[in-house]
């Protein structure tokens, strides 16, 4: 699993798709806002640590914690 922290959410999703994971999820790290425009959000954390080997079916199991680009990560 690559380190996606610090990337724009859309870029992180695009990178995961190039690795064969077509569907990942995200959640608002500061509340419960929906991520409508993925380009407006910054990845703060991920549920699978960077460097961990990802095997098997991971569609929808990779989750990114995000904040708006103008906000700081918690």
DSSP file (Angstrom, degrees, kcal/mol; ACC not computed):
  #  RESIDUE AA STRUCTURE BP1 BP2  ACC     N-H-->O    O-->H-N    N-H-->O    O-->H-N    TCO  KAPPA ALPHA  PHI   PSI    X-CA   Y-CA   Z-CA
    1    1 A X              0   0    0      0, 0.0    50,-4.0     0, 0.0    51,-0.3   0.000 360.0 360.0 360.0 124.6    0.0    0.0    0.0
    2    2 A X        -     0   0    0     48,-0.2     2,-0.8    49,-0.1    50,-0.1  -0.364 360.0-101.7 -74.8 160.1    1.5    3.3   -1.0
    3    3 A X        +     0   0    0      1,-0.2    -1,-0.1    47,-0.1    46,-0.1  -0.749  42.5 172.0 -82.6 112.2    1.5    6.3    1.3
    4    4 A X    >   +     0   0    0     -2,-0.8     3,-1.8     3,-0.0    39,-0.3   0.432  33.1 123.9-101.4  -1.9   -1.4    8.6    0.2
    5    5 A X  T 3  S+     0   0    0      1,-0.3    39,-0.2    39,-0.1     3,-0.1  -0.342  73.7  24.9 -63.1 140.4   -1.3   11.0    3.1
    6    6 A X  T 3  S+     0   0    0     37,-3.2    -1,-0.3     1,-0.3     2,-0.2   0.362  98.5 115.8  87.6  -4.5   -0.8   14.6    1.9
    7    7 A X  S <  S-     0   0    0     -3,-1.8    36,-3.1    36,-0.2    -1,-0.3  -0.634  76.9 -99.9 -95.4 155.1   -2.3   14.0   -1.5
    8    8 A X  B  >  -A   42   0A   0     -2,-0.2     4,-2.3    34,-0.2     3,-0.4  -0.523  37.4-120.2 -65.4 138.5   -5.5   15.4   -2.9
    9    9 A X  H  > S+     0   0    0     32,-2.9     4,-2.6    29,-0.4     5,-0.2   0.879 112.0  52.6 -53.1 -44.3   -8.2   12.8   -2.6
   10   10 A X  H  > S+     0   0    0     28,-1.0     4,-2.5    31,-0.3    -1,-0.2   0.905 110.0  48.8 -60.4 -41.0   -8.8   12.6   -6.4
   11   11 A X  H  > S+     0   0    0     -3,-0.4     4,-2.4     2,-0.2    -1,-0.2   0.887 110.8  50.4 -65.9 -39.1   -5.1   12.0   -7.0
   12   12 A X  H  X S+     0   0    0     -4,-2.3     4,-2.1     2,-0.2    -2,-0.2   0.912 111.8  47.8 -64.6 -42.6   -5.0    9.3   -4.3
   13   13 A X  H  X S+     0   0    0     -4,-2.6     4,-2.0    -5,-0.2    -2,-0.2   0.908 111.3  50.7 -64.8 -41.6   -8.0    7.6   -5.9
   14   14 A X  H  X S+     0   0    0     -4,-2.5     4,-1.8    -5,-0.2    -2,-0.2   0.913 110.0  50.5 -61.6 -42.8   -6.5    7.8   -9.3
   15   15 A X  H  X S+     0   0    0     -4,-2.4     4,-0.9     1,-0.2    -1,-0.2   0.900 109.3  50.5 -63.4 -40.8   -3.3    6.3   -8.0
   16   16 A X  H  <>S+     0   0    0     -4,-2.1     5,-2.5     1,-0.2     3,-0.5   0.878 107.4  54.7 -65.0 -36.3   -5.1    3.4   -6.4
   17   17 A X  H ><5S+     0   0    0     -4,-2.0     3,-1.6     1,-0.2    -1,-0.2   0.873 102.4  55.7 -66.1 -35.8   -7.0    2.8   -9.7
   18   18 A X  H 3<5S+     0   0    0     -4,-1.8    -1,-0.2     1,-0.3    -2,-0.2   0.760 105.9  53.8 -66.6 -21.8   -3.7    2.5  -11.6
   19   19 A X  T 3<5S-     0   0    0     -4,-0.9    -1,-0.3    -3,-0.5    -2,-0.2   0.404 129.2 -99.0 -89.9   1.5   -2.8   -0.3   -9.0
   20   20 A X  T < 5S+     0   0    0     -3,-1.6     2,-0.8     1,-0.2    -3,-0.2   0.475  87.5 122.0  98.3   2.6   -6.0   -2.1   -9.8
   21   21 A X      < +     0   0    0     -5,-2.5    -1,-0.2     1,-0.2    -2,-0.2  -0.858  32.5 176.8 -99.8 103.5   -8.2   -0.9   -6.9
   22   22 A X        +     0   0    0     -2,-0.8     2,-0.5     1,-0.2    -1,-0.2   0.717  63.6  45.7 -81.5 -22.0  -11.2    0.7   -8.7
   23   23 A X        +     0   0    0     -7,-0.1    37,-3.5    -6,-0.0    39,-0.4  -0.961  59.2 157.4-133.1 117.7  -13.2    1.5   -5.5
   24   24 A X        -     0   0    0     -2,-0.5     2,-0.3    35,-0.2    39,-0.2  -0.870  27.4-134.7-125.9 164.8  -12.0    3.1   -2.3
   25   25 A X  E     -b   63   0A   0     37,-3.1    39,-2.1    -2,-0.3     2,-0.3  -0.728  14.1-165.1-116.0 167.0  -13.9    5.0    0.4
   26   26 A X  E     -b   64   0A   0     37,-0.3     2,-0.3    -2,-0.3    39,-0.2  -0.984   1.3-164.5-147.6 156.9  -13.3    8.2    2.3
   27   27 A X  E     -b   65   0A   0     37,-2.5    39,-2.8    -2,-0.3     2,-0.5  -0.985  34.6 -98.7-142.1 153.0  -14.7    9.9    5.3
   28   28 A X  E >   -b   66   0A   0      5,-0.4     3,-0.8    -2,-0.3    39,-0.2  -0.591  26.7-156.8 -71.5 117.2  -14.5   13.4    6.8
   29   29 A X  T 3  S+     0   0    0     37,-3.3    -1,-0.2    -2,-0.5    38,-0.1   0.625  91.6  42.9 -72.5 -12.4  -11.8   13.4    9.5
   30   30 A X  T 3  S-     0   0    0     36,-0.5     2,-0.2     3,-0.1    -1,-0.2   0.395 129.5 -40.9-113.0   1.0  -13.4   16.4   11.2
   31   31 A X  S <  S-     0   0    0     -3,-0.8    -3,-0.2     2,-0.1     0, 0.0  -0.805  82.2 -53.4 175.2-133.9  -17.0   15.6   11.1
   32   32 A X  S    S+     0   0    0     -2,-0.2     2,-0.2    -5,-0.1    -3,-0.1  -0.029  70.1 140.0-134.5  32.1  -19.7   14.1    8.8
   33   33 A X        -     0   0    0      1,-0.1    -5,-0.4     2,-0.0     2,-0.2  -0.503  50.9-119.0 -79.0 148.1  -19.4   16.1    5.6
   34   34 A X        -     0   0    0     -2,-0.2     2,-1.2    -7,-0.1     3,-0.2  -0.599  16.3-127.3 -83.3 146.1  -19.8   14.3    2.2
   35   35 A X        +     0   0    0     -2,-0.2     3,-0.2     1,-0.2    -1,-0.1  -0.730  43.8 158.0 -94.0  86.9  -16.9   14.5   -0.2
   36   36 A X  S    S+     0   0    0     -2,-1.2     2,-0.7     1,-0.3    -1,-0.2   0.941  71.0  35.7 -78.1 -49.7  -18.8   15.7   -3.3
   37   37 A X  S >  S-     0   0    0     -3,-0.2     3,-2.4     1,-0.1    -1,-0.3  -0.885  72.4-163.8-107.1 101.5  -15.8   17.2   -5.2
   38   38 A X  G >  S+     0   0    0     -2,-0.7     3,-1.3     1,-0.3   -28,-1.0   0.743  85.5  66.3 -59.9 -24.6  -12.8   14.9   -4.5
   39   39 A X  G 3  S+     0   0    0      1,-0.2    -1,-0.3   -30,-0.2   -28,-0.0   0.641  93.9  61.3 -70.6 -13.2  -10.4   17.5   -5.7
   40   40 A X  G <  S+     0   0    0     -3,-2.4    29,-2.1   -32,-0.1     2,-0.3   0.344  94.3  79.4 -93.4   5.9  -11.4   19.7   -2.8
   41   41 A X  E <   - C   0  68A   0     -3,-1.3   -32,-2.9    27,-0.3     2,-0.4  -0.897  63.2-148.4-123.6 146.6  -10.2   17.2   -0.1
   42   42 A X  E     -AC   8  67A   0     25,-3.5    25,-1.9    -2,-0.3     2,-0.5  -0.920  23.3-121.1-113.0 133.7   -6.8   16.3    1.3
   43   43 A X  E     + C   0  66A   0    -36,-3.1   -37,-3.2    -2,-0.4    23,-0.2  -0.628  33.7 169.5 -76.8 122.1   -5.9   12.8    2.6
   44   44 A X  E     -     0   0A   0     21,-3.6     2,-0.3    -2,-0.5    22,-0.2   0.768  64.2  -6.1 -99.5 -37.2   -4.9   12.9    6.3
   45   45 A X  E     - C   0  65A   0     20,-1.6    20,-2.4   -41,-0.1    -1,-0.3  -0.958  55.9-145.9-153.0 169.5   -4.8    9.2    7.0
   46   46 A X  E     - C   0  64A   0     -2,-0.3    18,-0.2    18,-0.2     4,-0.1  -0.988  21.0-131.0-141.9 148.2   -5.5    5.8    5.6
   47   47 A X  S    S+     0   0    0     16,-2.1     2,-0.6    -2,-0.3    17,-0.1   0.697  97.3  60.0 -77.4 -17.9   -6.8    2.6    7.2
   48   48 A X  S    S-     0   0    0     15,-0.3    -1,-0.1     4,-0.0     3,-0.1  -0.952  94.9-120.8-109.6 118.9   -4.1    0.4    5.6
   49   49 A X    >   -     0   0    0     -2,-0.6     3,-1.9     1,-0.1    -2,-0.1  -0.189  31.8 -96.4 -61.0 145.8   -0.6    1.5    6.6
   50   50 A X  T 3  S+     0   0    0      1,-0.2   -48,-0.2    -4,-0.1    -1,-0.1  -0.364 111.0  24.4 -58.7 136.4    1.9    2.6    3.9
   51   51 A X  T 3  S+     0   0    0    -50,-4.0    -1,-0.2     1,-0.3     2,-0.2   0.208  87.8 131.4  91.8 -15.3    4.1   -0.3    3.0
   52   52 A X    <   -     0   0    0     -3,-1.9    -1,-0.3   -51,-0.3     2,-0.3  -0.524  64.9-113.1 -72.3 136.0    1.7   -3.0    4.1
   53   53 A X        -     0   0    0     -2,-0.2     2,-0.6    -3,-0.1    -1,-0.1  -0.525  28.3-153.9 -68.4 127.8    1.2   -5.7    1.5
   54   54 A X        +     0   0    0     -2,-0.3     2,-0.3    -6,-0.0     4,-0.1  -0.929  22.9 167.2-107.4 120.5   -2.3   -5.7    0.2
   55   55 A X        +     0   0    0     -2,-0.6     2,-0.0     2,-0.1    -2,-0.0  -0.887  37.4  12.8-129.9 161.0   -3.6   -9.0   -1.1
   56   56 A X  S    S-     0   0    0     -2,-0.3     2,-0.7     2,-0.0    -2,-0.0  -0.284 110.3 -13.4  76.1-160.7   -6.9  -10.5   -2.1
   57   57 A X        +     0   0    0      1,-0.1    -2,-0.1     2,-0.0   -36,-0.0  -0.690  62.2 157.8 -83.3 109.6  -10.1   -8.6   -2.7
   58   58 A X    >>  +     0   0    0     -2,-0.7     3,-2.4    -4,-0.1     4,-0.7   0.289  19.5 139.2-116.7   7.8   -9.7   -5.0   -1.4
   59   59 A X  T 34 S+     0   0    0      1,-0.3   -35,-0.2     2,-0.2   -38,-0.0  -0.347  84.0   1.2 -55.7 124.4  -12.4   -3.2   -3.4
   60   60 A X  T 34 S+     0   0    0    -37,-3.5    -1,-0.3     2,-0.1   -36,-0.2   0.443 111.1  94.7  77.7   0.3  -14.2   -0.8   -1.0
   61   61 A X  T <4  +     0   0    0     -3,-2.4     2,-0.6   -38,-0.3    -2,-0.2   0.608  59.9  86.8 -99.6 -13.5  -12.0   -1.7    1.9
   62   62 A X     <  -     0   0    0     -4,-0.7   -37,-3.1   -39,-0.4     2,-0.4  -0.784  61.9-172.9 -88.4 124.5   -9.4    1.0    1.6
   63   63 A X  E     -b   25   0A   0     -2,-0.6   -16,-2.1   -39,-0.2     2,-0.4  -0.968  11.7-157.2-126.2 133.0  -10.6    4.1    3.4
   64   64 A X  E     -bC  26  46A   0    -39,-2.1   -37,-2.5    -2,-0.4     2,-0.5  -0.914  11.3-143.2-109.0 132.1   -9.1    7.6    3.5
   65   65 A X  E     -bC  27  45A   0    -20,-2.4   -21,-3.6    -2,-0.4   -20,-1.6  -0.839  35.1-177.6 -89.4 127.1   -9.6   10.2    6.3
   66   66 A X  E     -bC  28  43A   0    -39,-2.8   -37,-3.3    -2,-0.5   -36,-0.5  -0.860  24.3-167.2-131.6 158.2   -9.8   13.6    4.6
   67   67 A X  E     - C   0  42A   0    -25,-1.9   -25,-3.5    -2,-0.3     6,-0.1  -0.908  43.8 -83.5-131.8 163.3  -10.2   17.3    5.3
   68   68 A X  E >   - C   0  41A   0     -2,-0.3     3,-2.3   -27,-0.2   -27,-0.3  -0.333  45.0-110.6 -61.8 151.3  -11.0   20.2    3.0
   69   69 A X  T 3  S+     0   0    0    -29,-2.1    -1,-0.1     1,-0.3   -28,-0.1   0.797 119.0  54.6 -56.2 -30.2   -7.9   21.6    1.3
   70   70 A X  T 3  S+     0   0    0    -30,-0.3    -1,-0.3     2,-0.1     2,-0.2   0.481 100.4  78.5 -83.5  -2.2   -8.1   24.8    3.4
   71   71 A X  S <  S-     0   0    0     -3,-2.3     2,-0.3   -29,-0.0    -4,-0.1  -0.620  77.8-118.3-106.8 164.1   -8.1   22.8    6.7
   72   72 A X        -     0   0    0     -2,-0.2    -4,-0.1     1,-0.1     2,-0.1  -0.755  33.5-106.0 -98.3 147.6   -5.4   21.2    8.8
   73   73 A X              0   0    0     -2,-0.3    -1,-0.1     1,-0.1   -30,-0.0  -0.420 360.0 360.0 -67.3 145.2   -5.4   17.5    9.5
   74   74 A X              0   0    0     -2,-0.1    -1,-0.1   -45,-0.0    -2,-0.0   0.504 360.0 360.0 -70.7 360.0   -6.3   16.5   13.0
